[in-house]
Amino acid sequence: MSVSGFLDVRDLSVWYRVGSSEIRAVRDESFSMEKGEVLGIIGESGSGKSTLAKAILRAIRPPGRIGPQSKIFFKGKDLLAMKESEFRREVLWKLISYVPQASQNSLNNTMRVIDHFYDTAYSHGLSREEATERALNLLRTVRLDPERVAKAYPFQLSGGMKQRVLIALSLLLNPELVIMDEAVSSLDVATQKYLLEIIKDINKDMGTSIIFITHDIPVAAFISTKMIVMYAGEIVEEGRTEEIIKKPLHPYSNALMSSVPSIKGDLDRVRPIREGLPSTEGCLFSTRCDRVMESCKTQHPGISAFNGRRVRCFLYGTNKAG
Ligand SMILES: Nc1ncnc2c1ncn2[C@@H]1O[C@H](COP(=O)(O)OP(=O)(O)OP(=O)(O)O)[C@@H](O)[C@H]1O
């Protein structure tokens, strides 16, 4: 697979310990991202999307662990090999920042909005004047009234406004990559649309690259230029968003697209995804796949290149059965 020189994730595995057993949340996955892209990561709940993001942010805490062979390069720097203090000083917020899942609750109701900006600014050596100027500009960028909102307390703002504050905050140190985890999920549809347009403008006008994690296919279709589809900790398909939306190749991607009315056809053609747990043998999706073959039940498919995409399925590429 190609190497971008921007973000290159190699052989990433993440385990969590639950009681006496371990869950493999990301299974030896590799992918790249180019500067300026909006990379959408989609998949059902529990497919490993947030874990992937947390690994890039070095936020997997024991008893969770990252496999020793895993590498995450950002502009050539091996993030997992850095000292924790160096990562916090040189990378977090400055190069890579994030808007966490359920993030509206991450603002402190006893602090004014501007104080949240000061907190991050001080820890990175930015003066109060500089922080104020940047904060007001960023609040304007996310289409908030800067003077009024800066002085407000989070509990005085609507959900959509709080989310915009968090996006502004994530941009304070002008990072090159922002990871947004379910950034619009808790909002009503009209507010979602408004916020997605703001995020698109940030990508276009500021050149900020974005990893956008969502289980919402229409949202991913609207915002992303490239897409990764995850199932049970594996990347099952990767390619340009418009191509995956128009013609999903992997049976799981196809099932996802067919489960959404606004993406493919009318309501009569909406099909819920067949229920079932990931298989413990062969292809993980074989228990739910409507194109399952005998080989899928015993052999595990690797991911292979096919028509400008990568697909993990025996129907395509060098994996193709027969
Ligand atoms: N801290 C944790 N301890 C134990 N298991 C975890 C932990 N965090 C995630 N998991 C498990 O790892 C797997 C992947 O979870 P993850 O949150 O990455 O998925 P996701 O696709 O982001 O789903 P969601 O949108 O629901 O967060 C799931 O089986 C989940 O239960």
Ligand as a Chemical Component Dictionary entry (heavy atoms), coordinates in Angstrom:
data_LIG
# 
_chem_comp.id                   LIG 
_chem_comp.type                 NON-POLYMER 
_chem_comp.pdbx_formal_charge   0 
_chem_comp.three_letter_code    LIG 
# 
loop_
_chem_comp_atom.comp_id 
_chem_comp_atom.atom_id 
_chem_comp_atom.alt_atom_id 
_chem_comp_atom.type_symbol 
_chem_comp_atom.charge 
_chem_comp_atom.model_Cartn_x 
_chem_comp_atom.model_Cartn_y 
_chem_comp_atom.model_Cartn_z 
_chem_comp_atom.pdbx_ordinal 
LIG N1  N1  N 0 -11.932 1.007  27.594 1  
LIG C1  C1  C 0 -12.393 -0.134 27.083 2  
LIG N2  N2  N 0 -12.339 -1.294 27.780 3  
LIG C2  C2  C 0 -12.779 -2.443 27.256 4  
LIG N3  N3  N 0 -13.292 -2.576 26.012 5  
LIG C3  C3  C 0 -13.374 -1.459 25.271 6  
LIG C4  C4  C 0 -12.946 -0.177 25.755 7  
LIG N4  N4  N 0 -13.146 0.744  24.785 8  
LIG C5  C5  C 0 -13.674 0.073  23.729 9  
LIG N5  N5  N 0 -13.820 -1.233 24.026 10 
LIG C6  C6  C 0 -14.305 -2.299 23.118 11 
LIG O1  O1  O 0 -13.521 -2.241 21.934 12 
LIG C7  C7  C 0 -14.331 -2.445 20.787 13 
LIG C8  C8  C 0 -14.215 -1.230 19.865 14 
LIG O2  O2  O 0 -14.790 -0.112 20.533 15 
LIG P1  P1  P 0 -14.770 1.361  19.922 16 
LIG O3  O3  O 0 -15.342 2.288  20.951 17 
LIG O4  O4  O 0 -13.436 1.651  19.402 18 
LIG O5  O5  O 0 -15.788 1.216  18.710 19 
LIG P2  P2  P 0 -16.561 2.331  17.887 20 
LIG O6  O6  O 0 -16.664 1.823  16.506 21 
LIG O7  O7  O 0 -15.914 3.647  18.095 22 
LIG O8  O8  O 0 -17.999 2.314  18.555 23 
LIG P3  P3  P 0 -18.799 3.499  19.265 24 
LIG O9  O9  O 0 -19.235 4.408  18.178 25 
LIG O10 O10 O 0 -19.928 2.806  19.941 26 
LIG O11 O11 O 0 -17.822 4.131  20.228 27 
LIG C9  C9  C 0 -15.744 -2.706 21.297 28 
LIG O12 O12 O 0 -15.901 -4.105 21.410 29 
LIG C10 C10 C 0 -15.743 -2.054 22.665 30 
LIG O13 O13 O 0 -16.671 -2.668 23.521 31 
# 
loop_
_chem_comp_bond.comp_id 
_chem_comp_bond.atom_id_1 
_chem_comp_bond.atom_id_2 
_chem_comp_bond.value_order 
_chem_comp_bond.pdbx_ordinal 
LIG N1  C1  SING 1  
LIG C1  N2  SING 2  
LIG C1  C4  DOUB 3  
LIG N2  C2  DOUB 4  
LIG C2  N3  SING 5  
LIG N3  C3  DOUB 6  
LIG C3  C4  SING 7  
LIG C3  N5  SING 8  
LIG C4  N4  SING 9  
LIG N4  C5  DOUB 10 
LIG C5  N5  SING 11 
LIG N5  C6  SING 12 
LIG C6  O1  SING 13 
LIG C6  C10 SING 14 
LIG O1  C7  SING 15 
LIG C7  C8  SING 16 
LIG C7  C9  SING 17 
LIG C8  O2  SING 18 
LIG O2  P1  SING 19 
LIG P1  O3  DOUB 20 
LIG P1  O4  SING 21 
LIG P1  O5  SING 22 
LIG O5  P2  SING 23 
LIG P2  O6  DOUB 24 
LIG P2  O7  SING 25 
LIG P2  O8  SING 26 
LIG O8  P3  SING 27 
LIG P3  O9  DOUB 28 
LIG P3  O10 SING 29 
LIG P3  O11 SING 30 
LIG C9  O12 SING 31 
LIG C9  C10 SING 32 
LIG C10 O13 SING 33 
# 
